[in-house]
Structures are given as C-alpha cells and as structure tokens.
Amino acid sequence: MGIKDPLPIGLVAEYVFCPRSAWLAYAAGAFQHNEFTVEGEILHRRVHGKGRGKRPGKRQWRRVPLYSYRLGLAGYADLVEEVDGQYFPVEYKRGQLRSSISDKVQVCLQGLCLEEMLRQPIETGYIYYAGSRRRLEVGLAGPLRRLALKSLKEVRELLRHPHPPPGRLAAKCTGCAQREACMPEGPPQAERFRWEDWLP
Ligand code: SF4
C-alpha cells in the first residue's frame, strides 16, 4: 500500500485506542457520532478556522495536510508551529489533560509525516487539551515511535480480516462512538451466532 491508497493517521490512533473500534469504524463503516466526537469536531473547526498565525518568536499553520510516501500514510495536523527553524505538530483534543497513548501515537505519526515532507528530524510534538487549556509535550523518538510504526503495520493486517477482533467491556467503552455496533455487554464473542455456519 503506497500513497495512492494511504492509511489515515486517525485510523492508526483509533487502532491503538481499541482494534475493534478501528475495524468497526473504518472497515465496516459503522462510525456514528456521539456527544464526545461532536464536541471534538466543533473544537477542530474552531481551531482550523483561525487561519495562519504569527506570534512573537513563532509561526503557525492550521489544518496542514500531511503525507508520507514511505509509510503510506496521510492525514492532517491541527496546527504546525515553527520556532527557530524547528517544526512541531500540535494536536487538539477535547477534555482534560491526560496521558493517552492513542493521542501520543497520533501526534507521533504526524511528526513522521512532517519529517518526510520537510526533510528534517521532528523530535517533539504537543497535544493541547481544551478542557484544561494546557499542552502536553510529547517526545516523538524511542519507544513511542516504535509503537507507532508497529501499530501502522498491524492496522494493515487488521483491515484484511473479514470480522472484527473481539471486544471486552472496559472503562474506555464509555466514550466510544462504536459502542452500539460493538455491543461489548453482549455474550462472549466465541458464543455469538455466526451466520456463516447457517449457509448451505
Ligand atoms: S465499545 Fe469498547 S470494546 Fe467496543 S469498540 Fe468501543 S472501546 Fe472497543
């Protein structure tokens, strides 16, 4: 898979959040907005609508299209900042400041795309949590980069599967947009009805 058929950055981040959610949303097209995704959408529109900016000591670009031919990846950065010739992706999220590995993978993949586009190392990114009005600094090298690249590979495998991976009711299900399609409260996956078994 190359840039003609790139994977969305958001899909890889969703996979890190929950592989079942990623499959339901992107392979089955079961994505449905809920109150959290709508709030996130409104936040992003507000951020993107501000246009290009300049603050003392830094330049800013909003809703920047990103791609990597090498990785077969594409998406957007909510904001790209430049300070002293160094560029940083900034991802905006609803809610309070938190340590979310899927958010970190998302900003790491944005950094990988920027590296290829600008031909310079991108070692730091930021996640701005609107509920706290604070930024989390994220180091994009080392284990996070390895996890992001491993997840990217695993997502390609996931999309080849005709069935979603099993899901299990967990705290993260509370805000999940795929909850209705997933039904994590249902019987264990292995006991569920398989319509294939009833075909002649
Ligand atoms: S409801 Fe829970 S298990 Fe189901 S897709 Fe969402 S996060 Fe995953």
Boltz pocket constraint, residues with backbone or C-beta under 6 A from the ligand:
constraints:
  - pocket:
      binder: B
      contacts: [[A, 17], [A, 18], [A, 19], [A, 20], [A, 21], [A, 22], [A, 24], [A, 166], [A, 167], [A, 168], [A, 169], [A, 170], [A, 172], [A, 173], [A, 176], [A, 177], [A, 178], [A, 179], [A, 182], [A, 183], [A, 184]]
      max_distance: 6.0
